[in-house]
Amino acid sequence: VLICPDGDVEIEMLNHVLPYNYQKMYMQTAAPALVEQNPELSVPMTQEDIVELEKEAIINALEECNNVQAKAAKKLGMTARQIGYKIKKYNL
């Protein structure tokens, strides 16, 4: 749960929320992609955007790790239990 003074979640606010490896792998590549779509506007991320980024990160990590959840979890800075919960939650 994030609490934001103005109700908008900015990528910079996620640094202390997301595991380091997740930030390293996806925040560096996802943020420029969002800005490139509309460089004039700084579009704040919605909860749905964050969920989609998380799903994409999990799917990519699983593909890179041949669907071995423990390896994918380690790659994302999560525990095997956490990634298992997310896989079930997001129906992946």
N, C-alpha and C positions, 0 to 999 in steps of 0.2 A: 504494500500500500504506500503510495506516494502522496505527500501533502505538498501542494504548490500554492504559493500566495495568490497567484492570478489564475489558477486553474489549468494552466498550460504546462505540459511536461516538455522540457528541452533536453536534448541529448546530453548536454553537460551535467544535468542533474542526475544522470544514471550512473556516473562513475563509481559512486560508493554503494550502489544497489546491485549491479551486475558483477558476477565473478570476473576477475582480471582477464582470464583467457578469452572469455566471451567478448569483452570490450576490445581486446587486442585484435581478435579475428574479424569481428563484425561491425563494431562501431566505427572503425577507421575506414571501412569500405562502404558501409551503409550511409553514413552521414553525407559524404560527398555526392553520392548518388541521389539523395533526396534534394540536395541543394542544386545539382545540375538540372533537375527537372524544371525548376523555376528559380533561377538565380536572383531575381529581383526581390523575391519574398522569402522571409525566414518563417517557414511553416512549422509551428510547434507539433510535436508528435502526440498523437492521441493514444489512449490505452490500447486501442485496436492495432495501431502501428507497432507498439511495443510487443504485443502478443505475436504479430506476424513476424517480426524480427527474431523473436525467441524461437518460434516454430522453424523458421528458415535455418537458424543456427543449429538447432537440434537435428534437423533432417540432413544438413550438410555434414555435420560431425559424424552422424551414423553412417552416411555413405562413405566418408573417408576412412572410417574404422570398420568397414565390412559388417555393419550392423551389430557390432559388439558394444553393448550398452556401457559396460565398465570403461572401455577405452574412450568412447565418445564423451562420457561424463568427465573423465579426467582431462580431456582436451578442452572442455568448456569450463573447467574449474568447478565442477559439481560432483556430488557423490552419485554412486550408482542408484541409490534409492531416490534421489531427487530427479534424475533423468527418467527413471521408471515412472514416477508420479506424473511428470510433464508429458511423457508419451501417452499415458492413459488419459490424462486431462484433455490433451489436444487431439486424441484419437489418431495418433500417428502410426 
